[in-house]
């Protein structure tokens, strides 16, 4: 299937038609869409969609670093750090979710988690973080096949069967739940004081799963809090079942039930529990205001003794529930204060802000504009400045726009106010890698920056920022930044500095970088290590020490170990 899928997608015409429609479907569902050339460069997506052949090509390609991908727009979303290192556990998680058993077995071998002494060392270090996490993922996703493979492959591991059983109802699969119940029973594990499988079933599962548990885990039943967990996920079918068959579990004096129904915006559940005489606290109406459910607010105000206090208005304004605020102005004597105005501004709720200005005398504080800039609420920023609602000293507003990387706000403030910024701001922009902000400041502002700007670009690996500062500014860098680039695994930047910046040495000796080798090894900066081995003379005994350190302390740094073994 993988081969056929690939052949279809590699046809240009078919490829374009498929992914045009995939993009539309994904956008409609609110998910992220990918072009095919993005898919085959992203191991997480390949795992989730069982593209094993392409995954193998990617991970085994000489052009792609082991355990890493290039820094790109997916870094944050897919847990790829600033050095391009891949999260192996997350790769395995995606494979369990959408991949075949063959894919999981391949990854376990590729990551050297099985089949070698290094594998055994790594299992010792990754025991808690990887194996138990994988078993729990198997349970959550109904992957009994992968679970059986793991249990057979690592029979000596002290498995966390109980946590896997507790999460099993989330799979919605009776067979998976029974599989893990049997494992827990076989090993005589009881941790019901910490977590309860009935609660998971009430939150994510079905009545049938609860009945299965009742037949097999009776001892956990009375310790559960199923009513509360059913509320969390709006599982009203389970609630009806519990009210009909297990009303004895209902603690009517627990105010947390109605508070949770309000907090999770479960109006029908709120009414259902209210009809069964569950008690409520005065705070319940504040939870409703925070969620903006006006129908629920009016109903509770009419059916209970809850008072509409200033906190109700505060929550409604802070969360931008304009219709609720209108209703409160019309039907109560509540008004607003400076804190409420600032809250609405800081959250970017322009319509609510305008309503507050129309209906009460309170105005924004001197910090409100800066708060709006901080979160890039450009519409609120424009409205405040155009209507003279920005009060007090606001020079930090432009600095905030620079540091936060909000170019549109920065341009607007530059063109429409007399606010200023500082050299430190461009230094910070360089640290953040905000090249467009740096360009704008250089071309339009006179505050400039310091040597810290280039130093920041170097230590954070922003080559594009470094080259721009080199060509367009005169501040330069400090002499001590070259070793830091090497320490951080930025060998390309280090070589560029040696060639282009007079502040830095043209050659390096072992003494210059000796103190940074440990950091290079632990992070598996193998490209940097390879350059050091080829260009700097290192004592033989040190090479041996580094090998031992990799085996004993840094088993993840496989490519670095391979380099040292060849040297």
Secondary structure, 3 states (H helix, E strand, C coil): CHHHHHHHHHCHHHHHHHHHHHHHHHHHCCCCCCCHHHHCCCHHHHHHCCCHHHHHHHHHCCCCCCCECCCCCCCCCCCCCCCCECCHHHHHHHHHHHCCHHHHHHHHHHCCCCCCHHHHHHHHHHHHHHHHHHHHHHHHCCCHHHHHHHHHHCCCCCCCHHHHHHHHHHHCCHHHHHHHHHHHHHHCCCCCCCCCHHHHHHHHCCHHHHHHHHHHCHHHHCCCCHHHHHHHCCCHHHHHHHHHHCHHHCCCCCCHHHHHHHHCCCHHHHHHHHHCCCCCCCCHHHHHHHHCCHHHHHHHHHHCCCCCCHHHHHHHHHCCCHHHHHHHHHHCCCCCCHHHHHHHHHCCCHHHHHHHHHHCCCCCCCCHHHHHHHCCCHHHHHHHHHCCCCCCCCHHHHHHHHHHCCHHHHHHHHHHCCCCCCHHHHHHHHHHCCHHHHHHHHHHCCCCCCHHHHHHHHHCCCHHHHHHHHHHCCCCCCCCHHHHHHHCCCHHHHHHHHHHCCCCCCCCCHHHHHHHHHHHHHCCCHHHHHHHHHHCCCCHHHHHHHHHHHHHCCCCCHHHHHHHHHC
